[in-house]
Amino acid sequence: MAKYDFKFGDTWISEFGAVCTEEPPIEIAQRDITLIDIPGKDGSDCIDNGRYLNVEMSRTIALVGRKPSTANDKAIQLVNSFAYLHGYQTFEDTHHNGLTTEAVLVNFEDVIRSLRTMKTATLKFSRKPYWYLKDSLEEQQVPYSSSISGGVDVNLVNPYPSDACPSIIFEVNTSPYSSDFTFRFTISVSSTYNGVYSTKSYTFRNLKGNYVHRFVEIDIENQRAFTRSADGEFYKFCDSDIPKPLGPGESVIHIDRSTDISNVFIVPKWRCL
């Protein structure tokens, strides 16, 4: 019996009474490259599109049960659970301890037929290229206070060779009785990007929010800034330059002093291929 196990959605496949029939191969995302043929020239020109492609992968499982009726019950339970998993879901496995990514199941109909008849199936997934350190997906509070003269420096150390795209979240100090507010603040980021270490300042102006939507999130991964509620409901987007991804090693984010800010959180999102 193979020891490999994986989690899709909220449940490990072994919790459905299924086992993986084989160890998966090493799967690493490929760079998105366009090759252009030029008449009369040996070889092709290579254009790097600056991203990685999704990984197309498969996992073959078999349901284990001493009685056919037991295996059939497990098949129904698994199919019913997967029926609600639309779009990208959490994907983890025993080959990447402490890491998580996202994947989408692309052959659900085939899985249904195969499980009901043969009690075995090959699940085909398309997963996102990066694995994320699970601990780095949690909000980490910054010891920030508006009374600190000059602001505060946040030192981040990227443990992987891949660029990281963190989120920086500000909670605005406002009362339950206040109407919509508009404010601004400035940060600077010192980091390596494309092999060059540099420092750049970013000013976010005309940020609009209210008591419910009092969180400002700078999302480097999706290159956008917006105000939102505590549970993530969008309110307003901000038209501003967004910091570049953080390269390997140490980066410093300097947050200027602002009487409008009551709390600061950072989600580092350390990632690797």
Backbone hydrogen bonds in HBPLUS format (Angstrom, degrees):
<---DONOR---> <-ACCEPTOR-->    atom                        ^
c    i                          cat <-CA-CA->   ^        H-A-AA   ^      H-
h    n   atom  resd res      DA  || num        DHA   H-A  angle D-A-AA Bond
n    s   type  num  typ     dist DA aas  dist angle  dist       angle   num
A0094-THR N   A0005-ASP O   3.03 MM  89  5.68 146.6  2.15 164.9 164.6     1
A0013-ILE N   A0006-PHE O   2.81 MM   7  5.90 166.1  1.83 172.3 169.6     2
A0007-LYS N   A0092-GLU O   2.69 MM  85  4.97 164.8  1.72 144.7 147.2     3
A0092-GLU N   A0007-LYS O   3.00 MM  85  4.97 153.2  2.08 134.7 142.5     4
A0008-PHE N   A0011-THR O   3.34 MM   3  6.09 148.3  2.45 155.4 146.4     5
A0009-GLY N   A0090-THR O   2.89 MM  81  4.96 158.7  1.94 146.7 150.6     6
A0015-GLU N   A0012-TRP O   2.93 MM   3  5.49 148.7  2.03 113.6 122.8     7
A0016-PHE N   A0013-ILE O   3.13 MM   3  5.55 157.8  2.18 108.4 115.3     8
A0017-GLY N   A0014-SER O   3.00 MM   3  5.09 157.8  2.05 107.6 111.7     9
A0064-VAL N   A0017-GLY O   3.04 MM  47  5.93 175.0  2.04 171.1 170.4    10
A0019-VAL N   A0062-ALA O   2.92 MM  43  5.50 156.7  1.98 151.3 157.5    11
A0062-ALA N   A0019-VAL O   2.88 MM  43  5.50 148.1  1.98 152.5 163.1    12
A0021-THR N   A0060-THR O   3.04 MM  39  5.94 158.9  2.08 143.1 149.7    13
A0053-LEU N   A0030-GLN O   2.83 MM  23  5.64 171.8  1.84 171.6 172.0    14
A0032-ASP N   A0051-ARG O   2.92 MM  19  5.68 169.1  1.94 155.5 151.9    15
A0049-ASN N   A0032-ASP O   3.01 MM  17  5.65 166.6  2.03 169.1 171.8    16
A0034-THR N   A0047-ILE O   2.90 MM  13  5.07 168.6  1.91 149.0 152.7    17
A0047-ILE N   A0034-THR O   2.85 MM  13  5.07 164.6  1.87 152.5 157.3    18
A0036-ILE N   A0045-ASP O   2.89 MM   9  5.07 162.0  1.92 145.3 151.4    19
A0045-ASP N   A0036-ILE O   2.89 MM   9  5.07 157.1  1.95 154.5 148.1    20
A0041-LYS N   A0038-ILE O   3.08 MM   3  5.62 154.5  2.15 143.9 142.8    21
A0055-VAL N   A0127-ARG O   2.92 MM  72  5.26 155.6  1.98 149.9 155.3    22
A0127-ARG N   A0055-VAL O   2.93 MM  72  5.26 166.4  1.95 151.1 150.5    23
A0057-MET N   A0125-PHE O   2.95 MM  68  5.31 164.8  1.97 146.6 151.7    24
A0125-PHE N   A0057-MET O   2.74 MM  68  5.31 169.7  1.75 157.8 161.6    25
A0059-ARG N   A0123-LEU O   2.79 MM  64  5.13 149.5  1.89 143.3 153.8    26
A0123-LEU N   A0059-ARG O   2.78 MM  64  5.13 164.1  1.80 150.5 144.9    27
A0061-ILE N   A0121-ALA O   2.85 MM  60  5.60 162.4  1.89 169.0 171.2    28
A0121-ALA N   A0061-ILE O   3.05 MM  60  5.60 156.3  2.11 148.6 153.2    29
A0063-LEU N   A0119-LYS O   2.97 MM  56  5.60 171.2  1.98 165.0 164.0    30
A0070-THR N   A0067-LYS O   3.00 MM   3  5.24 126.0  2.30 103.0 116.8    31
A0071-ALA N   A0067-LYS O   3.21 MM   4  6.63 160.7  2.25 157.2 161.2    32
A0072-ASN N   A0068-PRO O   2.94 MM   4  6.14 151.7  2.02 146.3 154.7    33
A0073-ASP N   A0069-SER O   3.01 MM   4  6.21 152.0  2.09 142.5 149.0    34
A0074-LYS N   A0070-THR O   3.08 MM   4  6.39 153.6  2.15 147.5 154.7    35
A0075-ALA N   A0071-ALA O   2.96 MM   4  6.21 149.7  2.05 143.6 152.1    36
A0076-ILE N   A0072-ASN O   3.04 MM   4  6.32 159.7  2.08 150.0 154.2    37
A0077-GLN N   A0073-ASP O   3.01 MM   4  6.23 158.2  2.06 145.6 151.7    38
A0078-LEU N   A0074-LYS O   2.93 MM   4  6.14 160.8  1.97 150.3 154.9    39
A0079-VAL N   A0075-ALA O   2.96 MM   4  6.11 170.4  1.97 153.9 156.8    40
A0080-ASN N   A0076-ILE O   2.93 MM   4  6.00 164.6  1.95 149.4 154.1    41
A0081-SER N   A0077-GLN O   3.04 MM   4  6.15 149.9  2.13 141.1 149.2    42
A0082-PHE N   A0078-LEU O   2.95 MM   4  6.18 162.4  1.98 155.1 159.4    43
A0083-ALA N   A0079-VAL O   2.99 MM   4  6.09 135.5  2.20 143.9 155.4    44
A0084-TYR N   A0081-SER O   3.44 MM   3  6.06 158.6  2.49 111.6 116.2    45
A0085-LEU N   A0082-PHE O   3.02 MM   3  5.15 161.8  2.05 109.8 115.7    46
A0089-GLN N   A0103-ALA O   2.80 MM  14  5.47 155.8  1.85 145.5 150.7    47
A0103-ALA N   A0089-GLN O   2.90 MM  14  5.47 153.0  1.97 149.4 157.2    48
A0091-PHE N   A0101-THR O   2.88 MM  10  5.25 155.0  1.94 136.7 133.8    49
A0101-THR N   A0091-PHE O   3.01 MM  10  5.25 153.9  2.08 149.0 156.8    50
A0096-HIS N   A0093-ASP O   3.34 MM   3  5.81 164.3  2.37 110.4 114.9    51
A0099-LEU N   A0096-HIS O   3.10 MM   3  5.50 156.9  2.15 136.1 134.6    52
A0134-LYS N   A0098-GLY O   3.00 MM  36  5.86 166.7  2.02 147.6 151.8    53
A0100-THR N   A0132-TYR O   2.84 MM  32  5.26 146.1  1.96 141.5 152.8    54
A0132-TYR N   A0100-THR O   2.73 MM  32  5.26 175.5  1.73 156.9 158.6    55
A0128-LYS N   A0102-GLU O   2.90 MM  26  5.76 161.9  1.93 164.3 168.5    56
A0104-VAL N   A0126-SER O   2.99 MM  22  5.43 151.4  2.08 132.9 140.9    57
A0126-SER N   A0104-VAL O   3.01 MM  22  5.43 149.7  2.11 147.0 156.6    58
A0106-VAL N   A0124-LYS O   2.92 MM  18  5.80 169.2  1.93 155.4 159.1    59
A0111-VAL N   A0107-ASN O   3.10 MM   4  6.39 154.6  2.17 152.1 160.0    60
A0112-ILE N   A0108-PHE O   3.00 MM   4  6.31 155.8  2.06 154.5 160.2    61
A0113-ARG N   A0109-GLU O   3.23 MM   4  6.54 169.1  2.24 152.7 153.6    62
A0114-SER N   A0110-ASP O   3.01 MM   4  6.15 166.0  2.03 151.8 156.0    63
A0115-LEU N   A0111-VAL O   2.93 MM   4  5.94 164.6  1.95 152.3 156.6    64
A0116-ARG N   A0112-ILE O   3.11 MM   4  6.20 163.1  2.14 151.3 155.9    65
A0117-THR N   A0113-ARG O   3.22 MM   4  6.31 144.4  2.35 141.8 150.2    66
A0118-MET N   A0114-SER O   2.80 MM   4  5.48 153.4  1.87 145.2 153.8    67
A0119-LYS N   A0115-LEU O   3.10 MM   4  4.20 134.3  2.31 106.3 115.4    68
A0131-TRP N   A0272-CYS O   2.74 MM 141  5.35 176.1  1.74 172.5 173.2    69
A0272-CYS N   A0131-TRP O   2.84 MM 141  5.35 154.6  1.91 151.8 160.4    70
A0133-LEU N   A0270-TRP O   2.99 MM 137  5.69 163.4  2.02 152.5 157.0    71
A0136-SER N   A0133-LEU O   2.89 MM   3  5.43 139.4  2.05 113.3 125.2    72
A0137-LEU N   A0134-LYS O   3.08 MM   3  5.48 166.8  2.10 115.2 118.6    73
A0269-LYS N   A0136-SER O   2.95 MM 133  4.97 170.8  1.96 131.8 130.8    74
A0140-GLN N   A0266-ILE O   2.92 MM 126  5.21 154.3  1.98 133.2 141.7    75
A0266-ILE N   A0140-GLN O   2.90 MM 126  5.21 153.7  1.97 136.2 144.0    76
A0142-VAL N   A0264-VAL O   2.81 MM 122  5.36 176.2  1.81 151.4 151.1    77
A0144-TYR N   A0142-VAL O   2.62 MM   2  5.42 132.2  1.84 115.6  99.2    78
A0148-ILE N   A0145-SER O   3.04 MM   3  5.55 166.6  2.06 116.2 120.6    79
A0151-GLY N   A0148-ILE O   3.32 MM   3  5.59 165.5  2.34 120.0 123.5    80
A0152-VAL N   A0255-ILE O   2.97 MM 103  5.40 150.4  2.06 142.9 151.1    81
A0255-ILE N   A0152-VAL O   2.86 MM 103  5.40 168.6  1.87 164.6 164.6    82
A0154-VAL N   A0253-ILE O   2.78 MM  99  5.03 152.5  1.85 138.4 148.0    83
A0253-ILE N   A0154-VAL O   2.90 MM  99  5.03 163.8  1.92 144.0 148.3    84
A0156-LEU N   A0251-SER O   2.87 MM  95  5.19 171.1  1.88 153.6 156.7    85
A0251-SER N   A0156-LEU O   2.73 MM  95  5.19 155.4  1.79 155.9 163.1    86
A0158-ASN N   A0249-GLY O   2.78 MM  91  4.94 163.8  1.81 143.4 137.9    87
A0249-GLY N   A0158-ASN O   3.29 MM  91  4.94 158.3  2.34 136.2 132.2    88
A0164-ALA N   A0246-LEU O   2.75 MM  82  5.04 161.7  1.79 147.8 150.4    89
A0246-LEU N   A0164-ALA O   2.75 MM  82  5.04 153.1  1.82 154.5 156.0    90
A0220-ILE N   A0166-PRO O   3.21 MM  54  5.80 154.5  2.28 155.2 158.3    91
A0167-SER N   A0267-VAL O   3.01 MM 100  5.13 151.8  2.09 136.7 145.2    92
A0267-VAL N   A0167-SER O   2.91 MM 100  5.13 164.4  1.93 151.3 156.1    93
A0168-ILE N   A0218-ILE O   3.02 MM  50  5.10 156.7  2.07 137.1 143.3    94
A0218-ILE N   A0168-ILE O   2.80 MM  50  5.10 166.6  1.82 151.7 156.4    95
A0169-ILE N   A0265-PHE O   2.77 MM  96  5.00 178.2  1.77 156.0 156.6    96
A0265-PHE N   A0169-ILE O   2.79 MM  96  5.00 160.4  1.83 149.8 155.0    97
A0170-PHE N   A0216-VAL O   2.77 MM  46  5.00 162.5  1.80 148.0 154.1    98
A0216-VAL N   A0170-PHE O   2.77 MM  46  5.00 160.6  1.81 148.2 154.7    99
A0171-GLU N   A0263-ASN O   2.88 MM  92  5.07 168.8  1.89 149.3 148.9   100
A0262-SER N   A0171-GLU O   2.82 MM  91  5.72 169.8  1.83 163.7 167.3   101
A0172-VAL N   A0214-ARG O   2.89 MM  42  5.34 170.0  1.90 159.7 163.1   102
A0173-ASN N   A0260-ASP O   2.59 MM  87  5.33 171.2  1.60 157.6 160.8   103
A0178-SER N   A0175-SER O   3.12 MM   3  5.40 169.1  2.13 113.9 117.2   104
A0181-PHE N   A0209-GLY O   2.73 MM  28  5.42 156.8  1.78 144.3 152.0   105
A0209-GLY N   A0181-PHE O   3.06 MM  28  5.42 151.0  2.14 143.8 150.8   106
A0183-PHE N   A0207-LEU O   3.10 MM  24  5.38 144.7  2.23 134.1 144.3   107
A0207-LEU N   A0183-PHE O   3.02 MM  24  5.38 158.1  2.06 167.5 160.5   108
A0185-PHE N   A0204-PHE O   3.12 MM  19  5.56 144.8  2.25 138.9 149.4   109
A0204-PHE N   A0185-PHE O   2.88 MM  19  5.56 173.1  1.89 175.2 174.5   110
A0256-ASP N   A0186-THR O   3.27 MM  70  5.88 164.2  2.30 161.6 165.0   111
A0187-ILE N   A0202-TYR O   2.96 MM  15  5.42 159.5  2.00 154.3 159.7   112
A0202-TYR N   A0187-ILE O   2.70 MM  15  5.42 162.8  1.73 169.6 169.3   113
A0188-SER N   A0254-HIS O   2.95 MM  66  5.11 150.2  2.04 139.6 148.2   114
A0254-HIS N   A0188-SER O   2.80 MM  66  5.11 162.0  1.83 153.4 158.5   115
A0189-VAL N   A0200-LYS O   2.90 MM  11  5.56 159.6  1.94 153.8 155.9   116
A0200-LYS N   A0189-VAL O   3.04 MM  11  5.56 154.0  2.11 140.1 146.5   117
A0190-SER N   A0252-VAL O   2.81 MM  62  5.07 164.1  1.84 153.0 158.2   118
A0252-VAL N   A0190-SER O   2.91 MM  62  5.07 157.9  1.96 143.7 151.1   119
A0191-SER N   A0198-SER O   3.04 MM   7  5.85 149.7  2.14 165.1 166.0   120
A0198-SER N   A0191-SER O   3.04 MM   7  5.85 160.1  2.08 151.5 150.5   121
A0247-GLY N   A0192-THR O   2.80 MM  55  4.71 122.1  2.14 147.0 159.8   122
A0193-TYR N   A0196-VAL O   2.94 MM   3  5.39 159.7  1.98 137.1 139.5   123
A0196-VAL N   A0193-TYR O   3.14 MM   3  5.39 168.1  2.16 111.4 114.9   124
A0210-ASN N   A0213-HIS O   3.27 MM   3  5.11 153.3  2.35 106.0 113.2   125
A0215-PHE N   A0228-ARG O   3.09 MM  13  5.25 160.1  2.13 167.6 162.4   126
A0228-ARG N   A0215-PHE O   2.74 MM  13  5.25 149.1  1.84 149.6 159.8   127
A0217-GLU N   A0226-PHE O   2.84 MM   9  5.57 165.0  1.86 170.5 172.1   128
A0226-PHE N   A0217-GLU O   3.07 MM   9  5.57 151.6  2.15 144.0 152.5   129
A0219-ASP N   A0224-ARG O   2.81 MM   5  5.37 155.5  1.87 169.3 176.0   130
A0223-GLN N   A0219-ASP O   2.88 MM   4  5.71 105.4  2.45 134.3 153.1   131
A0224-ARG N   A0219-ASP O   3.09 MM   5  5.37 157.9  2.14 141.2 148.0   132
A0238-CYS N   A0225-ALA O   2.76 MM  13  5.31 157.5  1.80 151.7 146.0   133
A0227-THR N   A0236-LYS O   2.78 MM   9  5.33 154.1  1.85 153.1 162.2   134
A0235-TYR N   A0227-THR O   2.89 MM   8  5.47 135.3  2.09 164.6 150.9   135
A0229-SER N   A0233-GLU O   2.97 MM   4  5.16 142.0  2.12 131.6 143.4   136
A0232-GLY N   A0229-SER O   3.11 MM   3  5.22 163.2  2.14 109.2 111.6   137
A0261-ILE N   A0258-SER O   3.40 MM   3  5.72 152.6  2.48 105.7 112.0   138
